[in-house]
Amino acid sequence: MTRKKIQMKRIDNTTARQVTFSERRKCIFKKALELSTLCEAEIALIVIRATGKLFDYGSPRSVVFCLLFFAFNHSLVRVRSIK
């Protein structure tokens, strides 16, 4: 049996939206860990909730790479809000 396709749109129910965010956040962090472990890739992942709460994941050396990148390319960084 195949999974049902869901329409990509904002979830109006606040509780359902929070539950979906938590579930998908766990999954994406798990995938980042798997990719880092299996492929020896340096992964840095930052998720910012609409409320402003920050969640992050970083493989051991990725923090250094991120700091160096942002230090030397700070003028290239732009924050974009998706609504």
mmCIF file of the N, C-alpha and C atoms, coordinates in Angstrom:
data_MODEL
# 
_entry.id   MODEL 
# 
loop_
_atom_site.group_PDB 
_atom_site.id 
_atom_site.type_symbol 
_atom_site.label_atom_id 
_atom_site.label_alt_id 
_atom_site.label_comp_id 
_atom_site.label_asym_id 
_atom_site.label_entity_id 
_atom_site.label_seq_id 
_atom_site.pdbx_PDB_ins_code 
_atom_site.Cartn_x 
_atom_site.Cartn_y 
_atom_site.Cartn_z 
_atom_site.occupancy 
_atom_site.B_iso_or_equiv 
_atom_site.pdbx_formal_charge 
_atom_site.auth_seq_id 
_atom_site.auth_comp_id 
_atom_site.auth_asym_id 
_atom_site.auth_atom_id 
_atom_site.pdbx_PDB_model_num 
ATOM 1   N N  . MET A 1 1  ? 0.838  -1.175 0.000  1.00 0.00 ? 1  MET A N  1 
ATOM 2   C CA . MET A 1 1  ? 0.000  0.000  0.000  1.00 0.00 ? 1  MET A CA 1 
ATOM 3   C C  . MET A 1 1  ? 0.893  1.251  0.000  1.00 0.00 ? 1  MET A C  1 
ATOM 4   N N  . THR A 1 2  ? 0.584  2.219  -0.840 1.00 0.00 ? 2  THR A N  1 
ATOM 5   C CA . THR A 1 2  ? 1.384  3.424  -0.938 1.00 0.00 ? 2  THR A CA 1 
ATOM 6   C C  . THR A 1 2  ? 0.868  4.490  0.022  1.00 0.00 ? 2  THR A C  1 
ATOM 7   N N  . ARG A 1 3  ? 1.758  5.392  0.333  1.00 0.00 ? 3  ARG A N  1 
ATOM 8   C CA . ARG A 1 3  ? 1.365  6.495  1.212  1.00 0.00 ? 3  ARG A CA 1 
ATOM 9   C C  . ARG A 1 3  ? 0.557  7.520  0.435  1.00 0.00 ? 3  ARG A C  1 
ATOM 10  N N  . LYS A 1 4  ? -0.328 8.172  1.157  1.00 0.00 ? 4  LYS A N  1 
ATOM 11  C CA . LYS A 1 4  ? -1.157 9.189  0.543  1.00 0.00 ? 4  LYS A CA 1 
ATOM 12  C C  . LYS A 1 4  ? -0.353 10.486 0.410  1.00 0.00 ? 4  LYS A C  1 
ATOM 13  N N  . LYS A 1 5  ? -0.419 11.111 -0.756 1.00 0.00 ? 5  LYS A N  1 
ATOM 14  C CA . LYS A 1 5  ? 0.259  12.381 -0.978 1.00 0.00 ? 5  LYS A CA 1 
ATOM 15  C C  . LYS A 1 5  ? -0.483 13.467 -0.210 1.00 0.00 ? 5  LYS A C  1 
ATOM 16  N N  . ILE A 1 6  ? 0.290  14.339 0.430  1.00 0.00 ? 6  ILE A N  1 
ATOM 17  C CA . ILE A 1 6  ? -0.343 15.447 1.126  1.00 0.00 ? 6  ILE A CA 1 
ATOM 18  C C  . ILE A 1 6  ? -0.074 16.727 0.355  1.00 0.00 ? 6  ILE A C  1 
ATOM 19  N N  . GLN A 1 7  ? -1.009 17.631 0.446  1.00 0.00 ? 7  GLN A N  1 
ATOM 20  C CA . GLN A 1 7  ? -0.862 18.912 -0.230 1.00 0.00 ? 7  GLN A CA 1 
ATOM 21  C C  . GLN A 1 7  ? 0.046  19.797 0.623  1.00 0.00 ? 7  GLN A C  1 
ATOM 22  N N  . MET A 1 8  ? 1.042  20.418 0.013  1.00 0.00 ? 8  MET A N  1 
ATOM 23  C CA . MET A 1 8  ? 1.959  21.279 0.746  1.00 0.00 ? 8  MET A CA 1 
ATOM 24  C C  . MET A 1 8  ? 1.337  22.649 0.932  1.00 0.00 ? 8  MET A C  1 
ATOM 25  N N  . LYS A 1 9  ? 0.797  22.845 2.099  1.00 0.00 ? 9  LYS A N  1 
ATOM 26  C CA . LYS A 1 9  ? 0.244  24.149 2.463  1.00 0.00 ? 9  LYS A CA 1 
ATOM 27  C C  . LYS A 1 9  ? 0.336  24.281 3.976  1.00 0.00 ? 9  LYS A C  1 
ATOM 28  N N  . ARG A 1 10 ? 0.158  25.476 4.449  1.00 0.00 ? 10 ARG A N  1 
ATOM 29  C CA . ARG A 1 10 ? 0.249  25.748 5.888  1.00 0.00 ? 10 ARG A CA 1 
ATOM 30  C C  . ARG A 1 10 ? -0.853 25.004 6.626  1.00 0.00 ? 10 ARG A C  1 
ATOM 31  N N  . ILE A 1 11 ? -0.491 24.413 7.762  1.00 0.00 ? 11 ILE A N  1 
ATOM 32  C CA . ILE A 1 11 ? -1.471 23.715 8.594  1.00 0.00 ? 11 ILE A CA 1 
ATOM 33  C C  . ILE A 1 11 ? -2.139 24.760 9.477  1.00 0.00 ? 11 ILE A C  1 
ATOM 34  N N  . ASP A 1 12 ? -3.447 24.879 9.368  1.00 0.00 ? 12 ASP A N  1 
ATOM 35  C CA . ASP A 1 12 ? -4.177 25.915 10.099 1.00 0.00 ? 12 ASP A CA 1 
ATOM 36  C C  . ASP A 1 12 ? -4.327 25.608 11.581 1.00 0.00 ? 12 ASP A C  1 
ATOM 37  N N  . ASN A 1 13 ? -4.504 24.341 11.934 1.00 0.00 ? 13 ASN A N  1 
ATOM 38  C CA . ASN A 1 13 ? -4.671 23.950 13.328 1.00 0.00 ? 13 ASN A CA 1 
ATOM 39  C C  . ASN A 1 13 ? -3.332 24.083 14.055 1.00 0.00 ? 13 ASN A C  1 
ATOM 40  N N  . THR A 1 14 ? -3.288 24.940 15.081 1.00 0.00 ? 14 THR A N  1 
ATOM 41  C CA . THR A 1 14 ? -2.042 25.226 15.789 1.00 0.00 ? 14 THR A CA 1 
ATOM 42  C C  . THR A 1 14 ? -1.438 23.984 16.424 1.00 0.00 ? 14 THR A C  1 
ATOM 43  N N  . THR A 1 15 ? -2.252 23.181 17.071 1.00 0.00 ? 15 THR A N  1 
ATOM 44  C CA . THR A 1 15 ? -1.745 21.974 17.728 1.00 0.00 ? 15 THR A CA 1 
ATOM 45  C C  . THR A 1 15 ? -1.188 20.997 16.711 1.00 0.00 ? 15 THR A C  1 
ATOM 46  N N  . ALA A 1 16 ? -1.904 20.771 15.629 1.00 0.00 ? 16 ALA A N  1 
ATOM 47  C CA . ALA A 1 16 ? -1.440 19.862 14.579 1.00 0.00 ? 16 ALA A CA 1 
ATOM 48  C C  . ALA A 1 16 ? -0.152 20.374 13.947 1.00 0.00 ? 16 ALA A C  1 
ATOM 49  N N  . ARG A 1 17 ? -0.047 21.694 13.790 1.00 0.00 ? 17 ARG A N  1 
ATOM 50  C CA . ARG A 1 17 ? 1.155  22.288 13.202 1.00 0.00 ? 17 ARG A CA 1 
ATOM 51  C C  . ARG A 1 17 ? 2.356  22.062 14.121 1.00 0.00 ? 17 ARG A C  1 
ATOM 52  N N  . GLN A 1 18 ? 2.178  22.223 15.426 1.00 0.00 ? 18 GLN A N  1 
ATOM 53  C CA . GLN A 1 18 ? 3.272  22.018 16.380 1.00 0.00 ? 18 GLN A CA 1 
ATOM 54  C C  . GLN A 1 18 ? 3.713  20.560 16.416 1.00 0.00 ? 18 GLN A C  1 
ATOM 55  N N  . VAL A 1 19 ? 2.752  19.645 16.372 1.00 0.00 ? 19 VAL A N  1 
ATOM 56  C CA . VAL A 1 19 ? 3.070  18.214 16.371 1.00 0.00 ? 19 VAL A CA 1 
ATOM 57  C C  . VAL A 1 19 ? 3.828  17.841 15.097 1.00 0.00 ? 19 VAL A C  1 
ATOM 58  N N  . THR A 1 20 ? 3.359  18.334 13.960 1.00 0.00 ? 20 THR A N  1 
ATOM 59  C CA . THR A 1 20 ? 4.013  18.055 12.683 1.00 0.00 ? 20 THR A CA 1 
ATOM 60  C C  . THR A 1 20 ? 5.431  18.610 12.673 1.00 0.00 ? 20 THR A C  1 
ATOM 61  N N  . PHE A 1 21 ? 5.599  19.817 13.194 1.00 0.00 ? 21 PHE A N  1 
ATOM 62  C CA . PHE A 1 21 ? 6.936  20.411 13.257 1.00 0.00 ? 21 PHE A CA 1 
ATOM 63  C C  . PHE A 1 21 ? 7.871  19.535 14.078 1.00 0.00 ? 21 PHE A C  1 
ATOM 64  N N  . SER A 1 22 ? 7.422  19.109 15.250 1.00 0.00 ? 22 SER A N  1 
ATOM 65  C CA . SER A 1 22 ? 8.269  18.290 16.124 1.00 0.00 ? 22 SER A CA 1 
ATOM 66  C C  . SER A 1 22 ? 8.645  16.970 15.469 1.00 0.00 ? 22 SER A C  1 
ATOM 67  N N  . GLU A 1 23 ? 7.674  16.316 14.838 1.00 0.00 ? 23 GLU A N  1 
ATOM 68  C CA . GLU A 1 23 ? 7.936  15.030 14.187 1.00 0.00 ? 23 GLU A CA 1 
ATOM 69  C C  . GLU A 1 23 ? 8.916  15.191 13.026 1.00 0.00 ? 23 GLU A C  1 
ATOM 70  N N  . ARG A 1 24 ? 8.696  16.175 12.197 1.00 0.00 ? 24 ARG A N  1 
ATOM 71  C CA . ARG A 1 24 ? 9.564  16.373 11.033 1.00 0.00 ? 24 ARG A CA 1 
ATOM 72  C C  . ARG A 1 24 ? 10.940 16.866 11.432 1.00 0.00 ? 24 ARG A C  1 
ATOM 73  N N  . ARG A 1 25 ? 11.018 17.654 12.500 1.00 0.00 ? 25 ARG A N  1 
ATOM 74  C CA . ARG A 1 25 ? 12.316 18.116 12.996 1.00 0.00 ? 25 ARG A CA 1 
ATOM 75  C C  . ARG A 1 25 ? 13.146 16.921 13.453 1.00 0.00 ? 25 ARG A C  1 
ATOM 76  N N  . LYS A 1 26 ? 12.532 16.001 14.194 1.00 0.00 ? 26 LYS A N  1 
ATOM 77  C CA . LYS A 1 26 ? 13.246 14.800 14.637 1.00 0.00 ? 26 LYS A CA 1 
ATOM 78  C C  . LYS A 1 26 ? 13.766 14.009 13.441 1.00 0.00 ? 26 LYS A C  1 
ATOM 79  N N  . CYS A 1 27 ? 12.930 13.869 12.425 1.00 0.00 ? 27 CYS A N  1 
ATOM 80  C CA . CYS A 1 27 ? 13.320 13.101 11.236 1.00 0.00 ? 27 CYS A CA 1 
ATOM 81  C C  . CYS A 1 27 ? 14.477 13.743 10.490 1.00 0.00 ? 27 CYS A C  1 
ATOM 82  N N  . ILE A 1 28 ? 14.434 15.049 10.313 1.00 0.00 ? 28 ILE A N  1 
ATOM 83  C CA . ILE A 1 28 ? 15.499 15.701 9.546  1.00 0.00 ? 28 ILE A CA 1 
ATOM 84  C C  . ILE A 1 28 ? 16.817 15.672 10.310 1.00 0.00 ? 28 ILE A C  1 
ATOM 85  N N  . PHE A 1 29 ? 16.763 15.779 11.640 1.00 0.00 ? 29 PHE A N  1 
ATOM 86  C CA . PHE A 1 29 ? 17.986 15.677 12.430 1.00 0.00 ? 29 PHE A CA 1 
ATOM 87  C C  . PHE A 1 29 ? 18.544 14.254 12.388 1.00 0.00 ? 29 PHE A C  1 
ATOM 88  N N  . LYS A 1 30 ? 17.666 13.263 12.384 1.00 0.00 ? 30 LYS A N  1 
ATOM 89  C CA . LYS A 1 30 ? 18.108 11.873 12.282 1.00 0.00 ? 30 LYS A CA 1 
ATOM 90  C C  . LYS A 1 30 ? 18.779 11.632 10.929 1.00 0.00 ? 30 LYS A C  1 
ATOM 91  N N  . LYS A 1 31 ? 18.190 12.160 9.856  1.00 0.00 ? 31 LYS A N  1 
ATOM 92  C CA . LYS A 1 31 ? 18.777 12.018 8.522  1.00 0.00 ? 31 LYS A CA 1 
ATOM 93  C C  . LYS A 1 31 ? 20.137 12.713 8.437  1.00 0.00 ? 31 LYS A C  1 
ATOM 94  N N  . ALA A 1 32 ? 20.267 13.867 9.075  1.00 0.00 ? 32 ALA A N  1 
ATOM 95  C CA . ALA A 1 32 ? 21.545 14.568 9.079  1.00 0.00 ? 32 ALA A CA 1 
ATOM 96  C C  . ALA A 1 32 ? 22.609 13.737 9.786  1.00 0.00 ? 32 ALA A C  1 
ATOM 97  N N  . LEU A 1 33 ? 22.250 13.128 10.910 1.00 0.00 ? 33 LEU A N  1 
ATOM 98  C CA . LEU A 1 33 ? 23.184 12.268 11.636 1.00 0.00 ? 33 LEU A CA 1 
ATOM 99  C C  . LEU A 1 33 ? 23.581 11.061 10.788 1.00 0.00 ? 33 LEU A C  1 
ATOM 100 N N  . GLU A 1 34 ? 22.609 10.441 10.125 1.00 0.00 ? 34 GLU A N  1 
ATOM 101 C CA . GLU A 1 34 ? 22.886 9.281  9.270  1.00 0.00 ? 34 GLU A CA 1 
ATOM 102 C C  . GLU A 1 34 ? 23.822 9.653  8.126  1.00 0.00 ? 34 GLU A C  1 
ATOM 103 N N  . LEU A 1 35 ? 23.557 10.772 7.472  1.00 0.00 ? 35 LEU A N  1 
ATOM 104 C CA . LEU A 1 35 ? 24.391 11.221 6.358  1.00 0.00 ? 35 LEU A CA 1 
ATOM 105 C C  . LEU A 1 35 ? 25.815 11.509 6.820  1.00 0.00 ? 35 LEU A C  1 
ATOM 106 N N  . SER A 1 36 ? 25.927 12.140 7.973  1.00 0.00 ? 36 SER A N  1 
ATOM 107 C CA . SER A 1 36 ? 27.231 12.440 8.535  1.00 0.00 ? 36 SER A CA 1 
ATOM 108 C C  . SER A 1 36 ? 28.007 11.162 8.860  1.00 0.00 ? 36 SER A C  1 
ATOM 109 N N  . THR A 1 37 ? 27.319 10.191 9.432  1.00 0.00 ? 37 THR A N  1 
ATOM 110 C CA . THR A 1 37 ? 27.964 8.944  9.829  1.00 0.00 ? 37 THR A CA 1 
ATOM 111 C C  . THR A 1 37 ? 28.333 8.084  8.630  1.00 0.00 ? 37 THR A C  1 
ATOM 112 N N  . LEU A 1 38 ? 27.397 7.875  7.725  1.00 0.00 ? 38 LEU A N  1 
ATOM 113 C CA . LEU A 1 38 ? 27.613 6.978  6.594  1.00 0.00 ? 38 LEU A CA 1 
ATOM 114 C C  . LEU A 1 38 ? 28.593 7.517  5.561  1.00 0.00 ? 38 LEU A C  1 
ATOM 115 N N  . CYS A 1 39 ? 28.538 8.802  5.313  1.00 0.00 ? 39 CYS A N  1 
ATOM 116 C CA . CYS A 1 39 ? 29.336 9.381  4.228  1.00 0.00 ? 39 CYS A CA 1 
ATOM 117 C C  . CYS A 1 39 ? 30.496 10.232 4.720  1.00 0.00 ? 39 CYS A C  1 
ATOM 118 N N  . GLU A 1 40 ? 30.704 10.279 6.016  1.00 0.00 ? 40 GLU A N  1 
ATOM 119 C CA . GLU A 1 40 ? 31.738 11.119 6.609  1.00 0.00 ? 40 GLU A CA 1 
ATOM 120 C C  . GLU A 1 40 ? 31.616 12.557 6.115  1.00 0.00 ? 40 GLU A C  1 
ATOM 121 N N  . ALA A 1 41 ? 30.394 13.020 6.007  1.00 0.00 ? 41 ALA A N  1 
ATOM 122 C CA . ALA A 1 41 ? 30.129 14.382 5.557  1.00 0.00 ? 41 ALA A CA 1 
ATOM 123 C C  . ALA A 1 41 ? 30.048 15.303 6.770  1.00 0.00 ? 41 ALA A C  1 
ATOM 124 N N  . GLU A 1 42 ? 30.449 16.541 6.571  1.00 0.00 ? 42 GLU A N  1 
ATOM 125 C CA . GLU A 1 42 ? 30.317 17.546 7.614  1.00 0.00 ? 42 GLU A CA 1 
ATOM 126 C C  . GLU A 1 42 ? 28.961 18.213 7.433  1.00 0.00 ? 42 GLU A C  1 
ATOM 127 N N  . ILE A 1 43 ? 28.093 18.070 8.403  1.00 0.00 ? 43 ILE A N  1 
ATOM 128 C CA . ILE A 1 43 ? 26.726 18.562 8.314  1.00 0.00 ? 43 ILE A CA 1 
ATOM 129 C C  . ILE A 1 43 ? 26.493 19.633 9.369  1.00 0.00 ? 43 ILE A C  1 
ATOM 130 N N  . ALA A 1 44 ? 25.891 20.735 8.962  1.00 0.00 ? 44 ALA A N  1 
ATOM 131 C CA . ALA A 1 44 ? 25.429 21.762 9.892  1.00 0.00 ? 44 ALA A CA 1 
ATOM 132 C C  . ALA A 1 44 ? 23.985 22.064 9.523  1.00 0.00 ? 44 ALA A C  1 
ATOM 133 N N  . LEU A 1 45 ? 23.114 21.972 10.501 1.00 0.00 ? 45 LEU A N  1 
ATOM 134 C CA . LEU A 1 45 ? 21.685 22.157 10.246 1.00 0.00 ? 45 LEU A CA 1 
ATOM 135 C C  . LEU A 1 45 ? 21.114 23.087 11.303 1.00 0.00 ? 45 LEU A C  1 
ATOM 136 N N  . ILE A 1 46 ? 20.457 24.140 10.862 1.00 0.00 ? 46 ILE A N  1 
ATOM 137 C CA . ILE A 1 46 ? 19.826 25.091 11.765 1.00 0.00 ? 46 ILE A CA 1 
ATOM 138 C C  . ILE A 1 46 ? 18.362 25.206 11.382 1.00 0.00 ? 46 ILE A C  1 
ATOM 139 N N  . VAL A 1 47 ? 17.495 25.036 12.359 1.00 0.00 ? 47 VAL A N  1 
ATOM 140 C CA . VAL A 1 47 ? 16.055 25.172 12.149 1.00 0.00 ? 47 VAL A CA 1 
ATOM 141 C C  . VAL A 1 47 ? 15.560 26.240 13.120 1.00 0.00 ? 47 VAL A C  1 
ATOM 142 N N  . ILE A 1 48 ? 14.868 27.232 12.587 1.00 0.00 ? 48 ILE A N  1 
ATOM 143 C CA . ILE A 1 48 ? 14.329 28.291 13.433 1.00 0.00 ? 48 ILE A CA 1 
ATOM 144 C C  . ILE A 1 48 ? 12.813 28.262 13.320 1.00 0.00 ? 48 ILE A C  1 
ATOM 145 N N  . ARG A 1 49 ? 12.179 28.078 14.451 1.00 0.00 ? 49 ARG A N  1 
ATOM 146 C CA . ARG A 1 49 ? 10.722 28.046 14.517 1.00 0.00 ? 49 ARG A CA 1 
ATOM 147 C C  . ARG A 1 49 ? 10.130 29.420 14.323 1.00 0.00 ? 49 ARG A C  1 
ATOM 148 N N  . ALA A 1 50 ? 8.870  29.495 13.983 1.00 0.00 ? 50 ALA A N  1 
ATOM 149 C CA . ALA A 1 50 ? 8.195  30.780 13.793 1.00 0.00 ? 50 ALA A CA 1 
ATOM 150 C C  . ALA A 1 50 ? 8.221  31.605 15.085 1.00 0.00 ? 50 ALA A C  1 
ATOM 151 N N  . THR A 1 51 ? 8.294  30.933 16.217 1.00 0.00 ? 51 THR A N  1 
ATOM 152 C CA . THR A 1 51 ? 8.342  31.625 17.508 1.00 0.00 ? 51 THR A CA 1 
ATOM 153 C C  . THR A 1 51 ? 9.731  32.180 17.806 1.00 0.00 ? 51 THR A C  1 
ATOM 154 N N  . GLY A 1 52 ? 10.719 31.811 16.974 1.00 0.00 ? 52 GLY A N  1 
ATOM 155 C CA . GLY A 1 52 ? 12.074 32.292 17.156 1.00 0.00 ? 52 GLY A CA 1 
ATOM 156 C C  . GLY A 1 52 ? 12.980 31.300 17.859 1.00 0.00 ? 52 GLY A C  1 
ATOM 157 N N  . LYS A 1 53 ? 12.445 30.166 18.300 1.00 0.00 ? 53 LYS A N  1 
ATOM 158 C CA . LYS A 1 53 ? 13.261 29.159 18.976 1.00 0.00 ? 53 LYS A CA 1 
ATOM 159 C C  . LYS A 1 53 ? 14.167 28.471 17.962 1.00 0.00 ? 53 LYS A C  1 
ATOM 160 N N  . LEU A 1 54 ? 15.417 28.272 18.366 1.00 0.00 ? 54 LEU A N  1 
ATOM 161 C CA . LEU A 1 54 ? 16.432 27.736 17.476 1.00 0.00 ? 54 LEU A CA 1 
ATOM 162 C C  . LEU A 1 54 ? 16.751 26.288 17.832 1.00 0.00 ? 54 LEU A C  1 
ATOM 163 N N  . PHE A 1 55 ? 16.857 25.444 16.814 1.00 0.00 ? 55 PHE A N  1 
ATOM 164 C CA . PHE A 1 55 ? 17.285 24.056 16.962 1.00 0.00 ? 55 PHE A CA 1 
ATOM 165 C C  . PHE A 1 55 ? 18.462 23.867 16.015 1.00 0.00 ? 55 PHE A C  1 
ATOM 166 N N  . ASP A 1 56 ? 19.503 23.175 16.485 1.00 0.00 ? 56 ASP A N  1 
ATOM 167 C CA . ASP A 1 56 ? 20.651 22.999 15.610 1.00 0.00 ? 56 ASP A CA 1 
ATOM 168 C C  . ASP A 1 56 ? 21.268 21.622 15.774 1.00 0.00 ? 56 ASP A C  1 
ATOM 169 N N  . TYR A 1 57 ? 21.953 21.210 14.713 1.00 0.00 ? 57 TYR A N  1 
ATOM 170 C CA . TYR A 1 57 ? 22.721 19.970 14.702 1.00 0.00 ? 57 TYR A CA 1 
ATOM 171 C C  . TYR A 1 57 ? 24.011 20.266 13.956 1.00 0.00 ? 57 TYR A C  1 
ATOM 172 N N  . GLY A 1 58 ? 25.087 19.742 14.464 1.00 0.00 ? 58 GLY A N  1 
ATOM 173 C CA . GLY A 1 58 ? 26.350 19.912 13.761 1.00 0.00 ? 58 GLY A CA 1 
ATOM 174 C C  . GLY A 1 58 ? 27.254 18.717 13.994 1.00 0.00 ? 58 GLY A C  1 
ATOM 175 N N  . SER A 1 59 ? 27.808 18.191 12.916 1.00 0.00 ? 59 SER A N  1 
ATOM 176 C CA . SER A 1 59 ? 28.811 17.147 13.067 1.00 0.00 ? 59 SER A CA 1 
ATOM 177 C C  . SER A 1 59 ? 30.060 17.819 13.650 1.00 0.00 ? 59 SER A C  1 
ATOM 178 N N  . PRO A 1 60 ? 30.962 17.059 14.224 1.00 0.00 ? 60 PRO A N  1 
ATOM 179 C CA . PRO A 1 60 ? 32.055 17.643 15.014 1.00 0.00 ? 60 PRO A CA 1 
ATOM 180 C C  . PRO A 1 60 ? 32.825 18.795 14.358 1.00 0.00 ? 60 PRO A C  1 
ATOM 181 N N  . ARG A 1 61 ? 33.243 18.651 13.125 1.00 0.00 ? 61 ARG A N  1 
ATOM 182 C CA . ARG A 1 61 ? 34.045 19.702 12.498 1.00 0.00 ? 61 ARG A CA 1 
ATOM 183 C C  . ARG A 1 61 ? 33.205 20.765 11.811 1.00 0.00 ? 61 ARG A C  1 
ATOM 184 N N  . SER A 1 62 ? 31.922 20.549 11.648 1.00 0.00 ? 62 SER A N  1 
ATOM 185 C CA . SER A 1 62 ? 31.100 21.490 10.896 1.00 0.00 ? 62 SER A CA 1 
ATOM 186 C C  . SER A 1 62 ? 30.981 22.837 11.583 1.00 0.00 ? 62 SER A C  1 
ATOM 187 N N  . VAL A 1 63 ? 31.065 22.861 12.897 1.00 0.00 ? 63 VAL A N  1 
ATOM 188 C CA . VAL A 1 63 ? 30.967 24.128 13.622 1.00 0.00 ? 63 VAL A CA 1 
ATOM 189 C C  . VAL A 1 63 ? 32.111 25.051 13.218 1.00 0.00 ? 63 VAL A C  1 
ATOM 190 N N  . VAL A 1 64 ? 33.300 24.501 13.112 1.00 0.00 ? 64 VAL A N  1 
ATOM 191 C CA . VAL A 1 64 ? 34.463 25.291 12.699 1.00 0.00 ? 64 VAL A CA 1 
ATOM 192 C C  . VAL A 1 64 ? 34.272 25.806 11.285 1.00 0.00 ? 64 VAL A C  1 
ATOM 193 N N  . PHE A 1 65 ? 33.807 24.942 10.375 1.00 0.00 ? 65 PHE A N  1 
ATOM 194 C CA . PHE A 1 65 ? 33.573 25.366 8.998  1.00 0.00 ? 65 PHE A CA 1 
ATOM 195 C C  . PHE A 1 65 ? 32.532 26.480 8.925  1.00 0.00 ? 65 PHE A C  1 
ATOM 196 N N  . CYS A 1 66 ? 31.458 26.353 9.692  1.00 0.00 ? 66 CYS A N  1 
ATOM 197 C CA . CYS A 1 66 ? 30.405 27.379 9.688  1.00 0.00 ? 66 CYS A CA 1 
ATOM 198 C C  . CYS A 1 66 ? 30.930 28.709 10.201 1.00 0.00 ? 66 CYS A C  1 
ATOM 199 N N  . LEU A 1 67 ? 31.686 28.671 11.298 1.00 0.00 ? 67 LEU A N  1 
ATOM 200 C CA . LEU A 1 67 ? 32.239 29.906 11.840 1.00 0.00 ? 67 LEU A CA 1 
ATOM 201 C C  . LEU A 1 67 ? 33.177 30.578 10.847 1.00 0.00 ? 67 LEU A C  1 
ATOM 202 N N  . LEU A 1 68 ? 34.024 29.790 10.194 1.00 0.00 ? 68 LEU A N  1 
ATOM 203 C CA . LEU A 1 68 ? 34.931 30.360 9.201  1.00 0.00 ? 68 LEU A CA 1 
ATOM 204 C C  . LEU A 1 68 ? 34.170 30.926 8.004  1.00 0.00 ? 68 LEU A C  1 
ATOM 205 N N  . PHE A 1 69 ? 33.167 30.197 7.550  1.00 0.00 ? 69 PHE A N  1 
ATOM 206 C CA . PHE A 1 69 ? 32.385 30.661 6.407  1.00 0.00 ? 69 PHE A CA 1 
ATOM 207 C C  . PHE A 1 69 ? 31.695 31.977 6.716  1.00 0.00 ? 69 PHE A C  1 
ATOM 208 N N  . PHE A 1 70 ? 31.020 32.037 7.869  1.00 0.00 ? 70 PHE A N  1 
ATOM 209 C CA . PHE A 1 70 ? 30.292 33.259 8.219  1.00 0.00 ? 70 PHE A CA 1 
ATOM 210 C C  . PHE A 1 70 ? 31.245 34.414 8.538  1.00 0.00 ? 70 PHE A C  1 
ATOM 211 N N  . ALA A 1 71 ? 32.407 34.101 9.068  1.00 0.00 ? 71 ALA A N  1 
ATOM 212 C CA . ALA A 1 71 ? 33.373 35.159 9.376  1.00 0.00 ? 71 ALA A CA 1 
ATOM 213 C C  . ALA A 1 71 ? 33.890 35.823 8.107  1.00 0.00 ? 71 ALA A C  1 
ATOM 214 N N  . PHE A 1 72 ? 34.134 35.023 7.065  1.00 0.00 ? 72 PHE A N  1 
ATOM 215 C CA . PHE A 1 72 ? 34.703 35.572 5.833  1.00 0.00 ? 72 PHE A CA 1 
ATOM 216 C C  . PHE A 1 72 ? 33.658 35.943 4.788  1.00 0.00 ? 72 PHE A C  1 
ATOM 217 N N  . ASN A 1 73 ? 32.432 35.481 4.956  1.00 0.00 ? 73 ASN A N  1 
ATOM 218 C CA . ASN A 1 73 ? 31.396 35.747 3.961  1.00 0.00 ? 73 ASN A CA 1 
ATOM 219 C C  . ASN A 1 73 ? 30.167 36.406 4.584  1.00 0.00 ? 73 ASN A C  1 
ATOM 220 N N  . HIS A 1 74 ? 30.362 37.176 5.625  1.00 0.00 ? 74 HIS A N  1 
ATOM 221 C CA . HIS A 1 74 ? 29.218 37.748 6.329  1.00 0.00 ? 74 HIS A CA 1 
ATOM 222 C C  . HIS A 1 74 ? 28.359 38.638 5.445  1.00 0.00 ? 74 HIS A C  1 
ATOM 223 N N  . SER A 1 75 ? 28.934 39.248 4.422  1.00 0.00 ? 75 SER A N  1 
ATOM 224 C CA . SER A 1 75 ? 28.149 40.113 3.541  1.00 0.00 ? 75 SER A CA 1 
ATOM 225 C C  . SER A 1 75 ? 27.262 39.303 2.593  1.00 0.00 ? 75 SER A C  1 
ATOM 226 N N  . LEU A 1 76 ? 27.536 37.987 2.442  1.00 0.00 ? 76 LEU A N  1 
ATOM 227 C CA . LEU A 1 76 ? 26.750 37.156 1.549  1.00 0.00 ? 76 LEU A CA 1 
ATOM 228 C C  . LEU A 1 76 ? 25.513 36.564 2.215  1.00 0.00 ? 76 LEU A C  1 
ATOM 229 N N  . VAL A 1 77 ? 25.485 36.613 3.549  1.00 0.00 ? 77 VAL A N  1 
ATOM 230 C CA . VAL A 1 77 ? 24.397 35.970 4.293  1.00 0.00 ? 77 VAL A CA 1 
ATOM 231 C C  . VAL A 1 77 ? 23.177 36.869 4.303  1.00 0.00 ? 77 VAL A C  1 
ATOM 232 N N  . ARG A 1 78 ? 22.056 36.312 3.874  1.00 0.00 ? 78 ARG A N  1 
ATOM 233 C CA . ARG A 1 78 ? 20.783 37.023 3.889  1.00 0.00 ? 78 ARG A CA 1 
ATOM 234 C C  . ARG A 1 78 ? 19.732 36.125 4.518  1.00 0.00 ? 78 ARG A C  1 
ATOM 235 N N  . VAL A 1 79 ? 18.929 36.685 5.383  1.00 0.00 ? 79 VAL A N  1 
ATOM 236 C CA . VAL A 1 79 ? 17.860 35.916 6.023  1.00 0.00 ? 79 VAL A CA 1 
ATOM 237 C C  . VAL A 1 79 ? 16.592 36.177 5.251  1.00 0.00 ? 79 VAL A C  1 
ATOM 238 N N  . ARG A 1 80 ? 15.897 35.120 4.871  1.00 0.00 ? 80 ARG A N  1 
ATOM 239 C CA . ARG A 1 80 ? 14.668 35.247 4.098  1.00 0.00 ? 80 ARG A CA 1 
ATOM 240 C C  . ARG A 1 80 ? 13.548 34.575 4.854  1.00 0.00 ? 80 ARG A C  1 
ATOM 241 N N  . SER A 1 81 ? 12.430 35.251 4.954  1.00 0.00 ? 81 SER A N  1 
ATOM 242 C CA . SER A 1 81 ? 11.269 34.695 5.638  1.00 0.00 ? 81 SER A CA 1 
ATOM 243 C C  . SER A 1 81 ? 10.324 34.098 4.610  1.00 0.00 ? 81 SER A C  1 
ATOM 244 N N  . ILE A 1 82 ? 9.891  32.874 4.870  1.00 0.00 ? 82 ILE A N  1 
ATOM 245 C CA . ILE A 1 82 ? 8.952  32.183 3.986  1.00 0.00 ? 82 ILE A CA 1 
ATOM 246 C C  . ILE A 1 82 ? 7.602  32.149 4.671  1.00 0.00 ? 82 ILE A C  1 
ATOM 247 N N  . LYS A 1 83 ? 6.626  32.692 4.016  1.00 0.00 ? 83 LYS A N  1 
ATOM 248 C CA . LYS A 1 83 ? 5.281  32.700 4.604  1.00 0.00 ? 83 LYS A CA 1 
ATOM 249 C C  . LYS A 1 83 ? 4.289  32.046 3.694  1.00 0.00 ? 83 LYS A C  1 
# 
